[in-house]
Amino acid sequence: MPATEPAPQQRGVLSVTADKVRAAATTEPGRLQIIGAVLALLVVAFGAVTAFEIADRSAAADDVVNRSQPLSAGAAGIYRSLADADTAAASGFLAGAQEPRDVHDQYERDIEQASQLLVKAAADTDASTKSGQEIATLNVELPRYTGLIERARANNRQGLPLGGAYLRYANQKMSDVLLPAAERLYAAETGRLGRDSDSARAWPFFSLGLGVVTLAALFWAQRRNYRRTNRVFNHGLLVATAASTVVLLWLAVGHTVARSQLHAADVNGQQSLDVLNHARIDSLKARANENLTLVARGAVLTPDGKKDKYETDYNTGMKSLREELGKAGGLAADDARGSDPVKKAVTAVTEWQKRHRTARTTDDNGDYEGARKQIIGPKGTTGESFQQVDDALELALAHEQSQFTRAAEDGRGALWGLSAGAAALAALGAVAAIAGVNRRLSEYR
């Protein structure tokens, strides 16, 4: 039997399509169809990529305003409330068996606020994350701390020296467990805020590049049309160019404004908030250590056994406080409403340290009651100076928080509508480009 010839191989879809495109490119109508398809594809791709990238930036900016910054502020609030509760507990103990009602109420408010903030933070945080683990630690250890404080109070009311030991143990738990966990929580949430801010400010280079390519292709197509027909305008291509230009300018200007405002929120708001939060916590810890210096009466020494531990920690805290206030003053140098409270805090810190030295001299001379009166009380005491520092820092924090919120919301607002607008204008531009090319094609029919 004669050998049969092999059947011709089936050609792939891409190969057949490529042949058709090459065949179409040999005629002017075919070339116009290819140009129209490419232009429509570029305009649609530009709009789609812009919509996607801006939606991502908008989501990050929204997280900055509604999620990560509130969580960071909440973590700072937990830290401050715990430190203030420890300070109030030491102040109440130092006052004697009859703890002042206002001091006791302050302690209760601090514990309640810390508990409420922990509940809110737990609801907004994945338990498997680092933040979730720190929140769990705080929830476990806080009741243990309050239990120790209640034992210290009960013994203090009975005039038993064991109360001081319970208070020192409670302070140790606060210093070694609770505050470090709160600080790690604050660092984690502040880090997430920084990442969200960076994501929102990242340049949409792909969208911008594709927009430039799209406009270049549209201008080329119109120039080609003019050279072949001497017609200055093709209405369809002109509309497509206008739509693409609007999207590109909207993208560039909108994102530039958003980036600038979010940067301002970070520099003029969050950086100052971070420094002021640390300053306020340093002042609270210093105040607690100042009180405990009198409560312990030299019973707790530094590891080398040469100095009073609480007095040493007080001096360390005050040095750190001055450093943080120096940073805060530098960040708020061009803003009187932000710098004035910081200046007041610096002045109050100077007076606080002066009064503290006087009280220590009194105590070292054996006059415990005289030193105690110089530490606690409303007038002429270190307690008055501490309160002035705390009030000034609270005012500065409120101002910087408003600065951050206003700038961050303006940054988020600059991106509003851009994603949907880019998609709509891209659709309009693609239809207009096809219509413009079809207008030229109709001349060949």
C-alpha positions in Angstrom: 0.0 0.0 0.0 1.3 3.5 -0.8 2.5 5.4 2.2 0.0 8.0 3.4 1.2 11.5 3.8 1.2 12.8 7.4 -1.7 15.1 8.3 -0.7 18.8 8.6 -0.1 19.8 12.2 -2.8 21.9 13.9 -1.6 25.4 14.4 -2.0 27.1 17.7 -4.4 29.9 18.4 -1.6 32.4 19.1 0.1 31.5 15.8 -3.1 32.0 13.8 -3.8 35.3 15.6 -0.3 36.5 14.9 -0.7 35.7 11.2 -4.0 37.6 11.0 -2.4 40.6 12.7 0.5 40.6 10.3 -1.9 40.4 7.4 -4.0 43.2 8.8 -0.9 45.4 9.2 -0.3 45.4 5.5 -3.3 47.6 4.9 -4.2 51.0 6.3 -7.6 49.9 7.7 -5.9 46.9 9.3 -3.3 49.2 10.8 -6.0 51.5 12.1 -7.8 48.6 13.8 -4.6 47.5 15.5 -3.9 51.1 16.6 -7.4 51.5 18.0 -7.2 48.2 19.9 -3.8 49.1 21.4 -4.9 52.6 22.4 -8.1 51.2 24.1 -6.0 48.6 25.9 -3.5 51.1 27.2 -6.2 53.5 28.4 -8.1 50.7 30.2 -4.9 49.3 31.7 -3.9 52.8 32.9 -7.2 53.3 34.6 -7.3 49.8 36.1 -3.8 50.0 37.5 -4.4 53.5 38.9 -7.7 52.4 40.5 -5.9 49.4 42.1 -2.9 51.3 43.4 -4.9 54.2 44.7 -7.3 51.9 46.4 -4.4 50.3 48.2 -3.0 53.7 49.3 -6.5 54.9 50.3 -6.9 51.8 52.5 -3.5 52.3 54.1 -4.4 56.0 54.8 -7.7 55.0 56.2 -5.9 52.5 58.5 -3.6 55.3 59.7 -6.6 57.5 60.7 -9.0 54.8 62.0 -7.0 51.9 63.1 -3.2 52.0 63.7 -3.0 55.5 65.1 -5.9 55.0 67.5 -4.3 51.7 68.6 -1.0 53.4 69.1 -2.6 56.2 71.1 -4.5 53.5 73.1 -1.3 51.6 73.9 0.3 54.9 75.1 -2.8 55.5 77.2 -2.4 52.0 78.8 1.2 52.8 79.6 0.4 56.2 81.1 -2.6 54.9 83.1 -0.5 52.1 84.6 2.4 54.4 85.5 0.0 56.9 87.0 -1.8 54.3 89.0 1.6 53.2 90.5 2.4 56.8 91.3 -1.0 57.4 92.9 -0.6 54.2 95.0 2.7 55.3 96.3 1.4 58.8 97.1 -1.6 57.4 99.0 0.7 55.1 101.0 3.1 57.9 101.8 0.2 60.0 103.1 -0.3 57.6 106.0 -3.0 55.3 107.3 -5.8 57.6 106.1 -5.2 57.7 102.3 -6.6 61.0 100.8 -9.8 60.4 99.0 -8.7 62.2 95.8 -5.5 60.1 95.6 -7.5 56.9 96.0 -10.0 58.0 93.4 -7.2 58.8 91.0 -5.8 55.3 91.4 -9.2 53.8 90.8 -9.7 55.9 87.6 -6.3 54.9 86.3 -6.9 51.2 86.8 -10.4 51.4 85.3 -9.0 53.3 82.3 -6.2 50.8 81.7 -8.7 48.0 81.9 -11.1 49.6 79.4 -8.2 50.3 77.0 -7.0 46.8 77.3 -10.5 45.5 76.4 -10.7 47.7 73.4 -7.2 46.8 72.3 -8.0 43.1 72.6 -11.1 43.5 70.5 -9.1 45.2 67.7 -6.0 43.0 67.8 -5.4 39.4 66.6 -4.5 37.3 69.7 -1.8 35.5 67.8 0.2 38.7 67.1 2.9 40.2 69.2 0.5 42.9 70.4 -2.1 40.2 71.3 0.5 38.4 73.4 1.4 41.6 75.3 -2.3 42.4 75.9 -2.8 38.9 77.3 0.2 39.4 79.7 -1.2 42.7 80.9 -4.7 41.2 81.4 -3.1 38.4 83.6 -0.7 40.6 85.6 -2.9 43.6 86.3 -5.2 41.9 88.8 -2.1 40.5 90.6 -0.8 44.0 90.8 -4.0 45.5 92.2 -4.2 42.6 94.7 -0.8 43.5 96.0 -1.8 47.2 96.3 -4.9 46.2 98.3 -2.7 44.1 100.7 -0.4 47.1 101.1 -3.3 49.4 101.9 -4.8 47.0 104.4 -1.5 46.6 106.3 -0.8 50.3 106.1 -4.2 51.1 107.7 -3.2 48.9 110.6 0.2 50.5 110.9 2.0 47.3 110.0 5.4 47.6 108.3 4.5 44.7 106.0 2.5 47.2 104.0 5.6 48.8 102.7 7.0 45.4 101.6 3.8 44.7 99.7 3.9 48.2 98.1 7.6 47.6 97.0 6.6 44.2 95.6 3.7 45.8 93.7 6.1 48.5 92.3 8.5 45.8 91.3 5.8 43.9 89.4 4.8 47.2 87.7 8.4 48.1 86.8 9.5 44.6 85.7 6.4 43.1 84.1 3.5 45.5 83.5 5.3 48.6 82.2 7.7 46.6 79.9 4.7 44.8 78.4 2.9 48.0 77.9 6.0 49.6 76.3 6.4 46.6 73.9 2.7 46.9 73.0 3.1 50.6 72.3 6.3 49.9 70.2 4.4 47.3 68.2 1.4 49.5 67.5 3.6 52.5 66.7 5.6 50.3 64.3 2.3 49.3 62.6 1.4 52.9 62.3 4.7 53.6 60.6 4.2 50.8 58.1 0.7 51.9 57.3 1.9 55.5 56.8 4.8 54.3 54.5 2.3 52.2 52.5 0.0 55.2 52.0 2.8 57.4 51.0 4.5 55.0 48.5 4.6 56.5 45.0 2.4 54.7 42.4 5.3 54.5 39.9 3.6 51.8 37.8 0.5 54.0 37.3 2.4 57.1 36.6 4.7 55.3 34.1 1.8 53.7 32.4 0.0 57.0 32.2 3.0 58.7 30.5 3.1 55.8 28.0 -0.6 56.0 27.3 -0.5 59.8 26.6 2.6 59.3 24.4 0.7 56.7 22.4 -2.3 58.9 22.0 -0.3 61.9 20.9 1.5 59.7 18.4 -1.8 58.4 17.0 -3.1 61.9 16.6 0.1 63.1 15.0 -0.1 60.1 12.6 -3.7 61.0 11.8 -2.8 64.6 11.1 0.1 63.7 8.8 -2.0 61.3 6.7 -5.2 63.4 6.6 -4.2 67.0 7.4 -7.1 67.0 9.9 -6.0 68.8 13.0 -8.3 67.0 15.4 -9.9 63.6 15.8 -12.6 64.2 18.3 -12.5 60.6 19.7 -8.8 60.6 20.2 -8.9 64.1 21.6 -11.5 63.0 24.3 -9.4 59.9 25.1 -6.3 62.2 25.5 -8.2 64.6 27.7 -9.6 61.8 29.9 -6.1 60.2 30.3 -4.5 63.6 31.0 -7.1 64.3 33.7 -6.4 60.9 35.3 -2.7 61.4 35.2 -2.8 64.9 36.7 -5.4 63.9 39.3 -3.1 61.0 40.2 0.0 63.0 40.4 -1.5 66.0 42.3 -3.8 64.0 44.5 -1.1 61.6 45.7 1.5 64.4 46.1 -1.0 66.2 48.4 -1.8 63.0 50.3 1.9 62.2 50.7 2.7 65.7 51.9 -0.1 65.7 54.5 0.7 62.2 55.8 4.3 63.2 56.0 3.3 66.3 58.0 1.1 64.1 60.2 4.2 62.0 61.0 6.7 64.8 61.5 4.5 67.4 63.1 2.2 64.9 65.0 3.3 61.4 65.6 7.0 62.1 66.2 6.1 64.7 68.8 3.4 62.4 70.3 6.0 59.6 70.7 8.5 61.9 72.5 5.8 63.5 74.7 4.4 60.1 75.7 7.8 59.0 76.8 8.4 62.2 78.6 5.1 61.9 80.5 5.8 58.3 81.4 9.3 59.3 82.6 7.8 61.9 84.9 5.3 59.4 86.3 7.9 56.9 87.0 10.2 59.5 88.6 7.3 60.6 90.8 6.7 57.0 91.9 10.3 56.5 92.7 10.5 59.7 94.6 7.6 58.6 96.8 9.1 55.1 97.3 12.4 56.6 98.4 10.6 57.8 101.5 8.4 54.7 101.9 11.4 52.3 101.7 13.6 54.5 104.0 16.8 53.1 102.5 15.7 49.4 102.6 16.2 48.8 98.9 19.7 49.4 97.5 21.2 49.3 94.1 22.9 46.0 93.1 26.3 47.3 94.3 24.8 48.0 97.7 26.0 51.6 97.8 23.0 53.7 96.9 19.3 53.9 97.4 17.7 52.2 94.5 14.6 54.4 94.3 16.6 57.6 94.5 18.9 56.4 91.8 15.9 55.5 89.6 14.5 58.9 90.3 17.6 60.6 89.1 17.8 58.4 86.0 14.1 59.1 85.2 14.6 62.9 85.6 17.6 62.8 83.3 15.6 61.0 80.7 12.7 63.4 81.1 14.9 66.4 80.4 16.2 64.7 77.3 12.7 63.9 76.0 11.6 67.5 76.7 14.6 68.8 74.8 13.5 66.7 71.8 9.9 67.8 72.1 11.0 71.4 72.2 13.0 71.0 69.0 10.1 69.3 67.2 7.7 72.0 68.2 10.1 74.9 67.7 8.0 76.5 64.9 4.6 76.0 66.7 3.9 78.3 69.6 0.9 76.3 70.7 3.0 73.2 70.9 6.2 74.7 72.3 4.7 76.8 75.1 3.5 73.8 77.1 6.9 72.1 76.7 8.6 75.2 78.0 6.3 75.3 81.0 7.2 71.6 81.6 10.9 72.4 81.5 10.5 75.2 84.0 8.4 72.9 86.3 11.0 70.2 86.1 13.7 72.6 87.2 11.6 73.6 90.2 10.8 70.0 90.9 14.4 69.0 91.1 15.2 71.9 93.3 12.4 71.0 95.8 13.5 67.4 95.7 17.0 68.2 96.7 15.6 70.2 99.6 13.4 67.3 100.7 16.3 64.8 100.5 18.5 67.0 102.6 15.7 67.2 105.2 15.3 63.4 105.2 19.0 62.8 105.4 19.1 65.1 108.5 16.6 62.7 110.2 13.4 64.8 109.8 11.2 62.2 108.0 8.0 64.1 108.7 9.4 67.3 107.4 10.6 65.6 104.2 7.2 63.9 103.8 5.5 67.3 103.9 7.9 68.6 101.3 7.1 65.7 99.0 3.3 65.5 99.2 0.7 68.2 99.5 -0.8 70.9 97.2 1.5 73.9 97.7 5.3 74.3 97.6 5.9 70.6 97.3 7.5 68.3 94.7 4.0 67.0 94.2 2.9 70.4 93.0 5.8 70.6 90.6 5.1 67.1 89.3 1.4 68.1 88.7 2.5 71.1 86.8 4.7 69.0 84.6 1.9 66.5 84.0 -0.6 69.2 83.2 1.7 70.8 80.7 2.5 67.5 79.0 -1.2 66.6 78.8 -1.8 70.0 77.0 1.0 69.4 74.6 -0.2 65.9 73.8 -3.7 67.1 73.1 -2.3 69.7 70.7 -0.1 67.3 68.9 -2.9 64.7 68.6 -5.1 67.3 66.9 -2.2 68.2 64.6 -1.8 64.6 63.6 -5.5 63.9 63.1 -6.1 67.0 61.0 -3.1 66.3 58.7 -3.8 62.6 58.4 -7.5 63.2 57.5 -6.4 65.8 54.9 -4.1 63.2 53.4 -6.7 60.6 53.2 -9.2 63.1 51.8 -6.8 64.0 49.0 -7.2 60.5 47.6 -11.0 60.5 47.9 -12.8 59.5 44.6 -9.6 59.0 42.7 -9.8 55.3 42.3 -13.4 55.3 41.1 -12.8 58.4 39.0 -9.8 56.9 37.3 -11.8 53.8 36.4 -14.7 55.8 35.0 -12.5 58.2 33.0 -10.5 55.3 31.6 -13.7 53.6 30.4 -14.7 56.9 28.7 -11.3 57.3 27.2 -11.2 53.7 25.8 -14.6 54.1 24.2 -13.6 57.5 22.8 -10.4 56.1 21.3 -12.2 53.3 19.6 -14.8 55.8 18.3 -12.1 58.1 16.9 -10.4 55.2 15.1 -13.7 53.9 13.7 -14.4 57.4 12.4 -11.2 57.1 10.2 -12.2 53.5 9.3 -15.5 54.7 8.0 -13.7 56.7 5.3 -12.5 53.4 3.7 -15.9 51.9 3.4 
